[in-house]
Amino acid sequence: MFIVRAFVKLRRVLSSQVEILHRLEELEDRVGGHDDTLKTLVVAIRRLMLPPADPRPPIGFTAAENTTRAF
């Protein structure tokens, strides 16, 4: 009788592990796709945080100082 109970308990433990494994696989499938998206977002945010490579000249006309007119 004890052997039967031991096998029943063993079967329950194994079935619970299979269920946990199945749920982990589902979770991995669901979250696995998000990893690439999050990596892309982090890279884009880091690029936006970098200063521009070459500063642009100001827009508009500026007069040079200390210029003399020869008429």
C-alpha positions in Angstrom: 0.0 0.0 0.0 2.9 2.4 0.8 4.4 1.8 -2.6 1.2 2.7 -4.4 0.9 6.0 -2.4 4.6 6.7 -3.2 3.9 6.3 -6.9 0.8 8.4 -6.8 2.7 11.2 -5.0 5.5 10.9 -7.5 3.1 11.2 -10.4 1.6 14.3 -8.8 5.0 15.9 -8.4 6.0 15.1 -11.9 2.7 16.4 -13.4 3.1 19.7 -11.4 6.7 20.1 -12.8 5.4 19.5 -16.3 2.7 22.2 -15.7 5.3 24.6 -14.4 7.6 23.9 -17.3 4.7 24.5 -19.8 3.8 27.8 -18.1 7.4 28.9 -18.2 7.6 28.2 -21.9 4.4 30.2 -22.5 5.8 33.1 -20.5 9.1 32.9 -22.4 7.3 33.0 -25.8 5.2 35.9 -24.7 8.1 38.0 -23.3 10.7 36.8 -25.8 9.3 39.0 -28.5 9.5 42.1 -26.3 13.2 41.8 -25.8 14.0 42.9 -29.3 11.5 45.8 -29.1 13.0 47.0 -25.8 16.5 46.8 -27.1 15.5 48.9 -30.1 13.9 51.5 -27.9 16.9 51.7 -25.7 19.2 52.2 -28.7 17.0 54.9 -30.1 16.8 56.7 -26.7 20.6 56.6 -26.4 21.0 58.0 -29.9 18.7 60.9 -29.0 20.7 61.7 -25.9 23.9 62.1 -27.8 24.9 65.6 -28.8 24.8 66.3 -32.5 27.9 65.3 -34.4 28.5 68.7 -36.1 26.9 71.8 -34.6 24.8 73.6 -37.2 25.4 77.3 -37.9 22.7 79.7 -36.6 20.0 80.5 -39.0 19.7 84.1 -40.1 22.0 87.0 -41.1 24.7 88.2 -38.8 26.7 91.3 -39.5 30.4 91.1 -38.9 31.8 93.5 -36.3 34.7 95.9 -36.8 34.1 96.3 -40.5 35.1 99.4 -42.2 33.4 100.7 -45.3 35.5 102.1 -48.0 33.6 104.5 -50.3 
